[in-house]
Amino acid sequence: MINDKLPKIWYGGDYNPEQWEAPDWAEDDRMFKLAGIDVATVNVFSWAMIQPDEDTYDFSFLDATMDRLYKNGTYVCLATATGAHPAWMARQYPEVTRVDVMGRKRKFGGRHNSNPNSKVYRKFAARLAGKLAERYKDHPTLVAWHISNEYGGYDYSEQSEAAFRVWLKERYGTLDALNKAWNTRFWGHTFYDWDEIVLPSELSEEWNGNRTNFQGISLDFRRFMSHSLLECYKIEYDAIREHSQGVPITTNLMGFYPELDYFEWAKYMDVVSWDNYPSLDTPVSHTAMTHDLMRGLKHGQPFMLMEQTPSQQNWQPYNSLKRPGVMRLWSYQAVARGADTVLFFQLRRSIGACEKYHGAVIEHAGHEHTRVFREVAELGRELQLLGDELLDARSAAKVGIVYDWENRWALDLSSGPSVALDYVNEVHKYYDALFTQHFETDMIGVEEELSKYEIVIALVMYMSKPGFAAKVEAFVQAGGTFVTTFFSGIVNENDLVTVGGYPGELRKVLGIWAEEIDALLPGMSNQLVMKQEWNKLGGSYECGILCDLIHTEGAETLAVYGSDFYIGMPALTVNQFGKGKAYYVASSPNADFLKGFLANLCADKQISPLVNAPEGLEAARRVKDGASYLFLLNHTENELTAEIGERSLKDLLTGESFQGTAAVPGRGVRILTEK
């Protein structure tokens, strides 16, 4: 468990008592008890309050808050407050603010405006983290450390440019190696001195976000900025660990946030935490996929749901209320997929600035007689009832989908072949086809051990990292099923094309080679025409975005294109490789094809869906010490029924028993187990 001081699913969230006065704190204490709140994340943005000038530190308010919360029975996830530096620091040390992609120097304001390569910022941040750890390391209410907040954003300052050159020297050793990796003979970019290298900004190589003249330079810059921000985190981590041992340390991630390589970050986090903010119309399967990705960052270890809103958000174009029951439903969705905490932003709603209309447990009304508070209190009661039953329970999925941030960067930076190609969307298409049919799925990184899975799916793996192709070959050779798609195996880790025919290093295991790649215009499509029926997967299916024109060299053709000048060419192939099989899907097919295709692969590997149920009923499972916990979550307004088999199962939330089928009320939840 995260911390055995509190052996249950933690319940609470971000708390900012510094925005209020003493009478409100007393009400907070009372209402926390009513709601079952047992963890408060404090000190997230209190740097200016703690350190009013360079030499003064005042912990009196935080001392009083920690003591008060402990007396009230509320544990603390203590943040280091370094997500927003004080105004005096920006005035005295202008280097601590960032420079944007257009070369404009930022002034004090907002948050996440700290230059990660400023030695001044790093010094003050580490010093504050160390002082907090030294002071509160033994405080009985402390259960976790929370470094900074939602790291992100790139910097284009002189400090970062100098640090980039140092990072490049460490990565490549010599300018000859760098010039080769970046292919700098193109457009006469050969570098003869490290100081000639500048950051890829709108003043140099990039424009319109991810458009760039030199993919190698821009790709390395993204690696460098992820590394730079991670170094800031690690400096604070080390400062805390110098004084505080055994208390877990985290920072809150943001799902599929594009700018940071979270698989690399997770190596330095004791527990992964993340902030979940879907819109009213976000596909349920996309939220589930994100939870699964957060679980997969540390090889299946349970994670913390650090933030969600009790109802309304403040920063989306349309900030809809969560309908009655949805907050509870989405909270249990997180738990079903590996969360051992349910935490909110925020516990009391602010009265000023940009988050005053962001929902909270305690609304502006200031009392417990609100719909939101009643729902929060009911969920708090249920989590108390569950106790430690679900803590540390894991996934038992036999299907893994590979996700890689560097591959995403490379795809986003690619100068073609289609602006319609979106890595996350392509991954979600396959995930959704499994999700809607109730197959368990893990989201995994390229460093994950593949042998624990029966099926591994690596979609649009444009970049083939060192050793990945060999790992895939070993997996398939031993009997695994591997699936990849169009535009895979094209380049190496430096975005240099692997010559000799696509898909490069994956060519051997797939038994095909690709000659050309056709990009279809909006509104255009082709067809995957099955050569013969494969367990009800027959006929023709629409496909689009890209079409690889491939030739088989050992692989069997399962489907061909139905139109255009490449009609009849292979569009879906399978290659027997050792004891296993490797499939290549040469275009982006529609949902009907993917459902049938993936269901057939699971059937071939004797992988069964968790339940037989309508699509609106989500199924997930966690296992622990021989016990299995089946979550059924109804995302519709009407009652839905799942076929659960002949075993007798008990609902942990209601005590009801079910056999054969289990009905789930509209927006309802069941947690079924044989215990």
Secondary structure, 3 states (H helix, E strand, C coil): CCCCCCCCCEEEEECCHHHCCHHHHHHHHHHHHHHCCCEEEECCCCHHHHCCECCECCCHHHHHHHHHHHHCCCEEEEECCCCCCCHHHHHHCHHHECECCCCCECCCCCCCCECCCCHHHHHHHHHHHHHHHHHHCCCCCEEEEECCCCCCCCCCCHHHHHHHHHHHHHHHCCHHHHHHHHCCCHHHCCCCCHHHCCCCCCCCCEECCCEECCHHHHHHHHHHHHHHHHHHHHHHHHHHHCCCCCCCEECEECCCCCCCCHHHHHCCCCCCEEECCCCCCCCHHHHHHHHHHHHHCCCCCCEEEEECCCCCCCCCCCCCCCCCCHHHHHHHHHHHCCEEEEEECCCECCCCCCCCCCCCCECCCCCCCCHHHHHHHHHHHHHHHHCCCCCCCECCCCEEEECCHHHHHHHHHCCCCCCCCCHHHHHHHHHHHHHCCCCCCEEECCCCCHHHCCEEEECCCCECCCCHHHHHHHHHHCCCEEEEECCCCCECCCCCECCCCECHHHHHHHCEEEEEEEECCCCCCEEEEECCCECCECCEEEEEEEEEEEEECCCEEEEEECCCCCCCCEEEEEEEECCEEEEEECEEECHHHHHHHHHHHHHHCCCCCCCECCCCEEEEEEEECCEEEEEEEECCCCCEEEEEEEEEEEECCCCCEEEEEEEECCCCEEEEECC
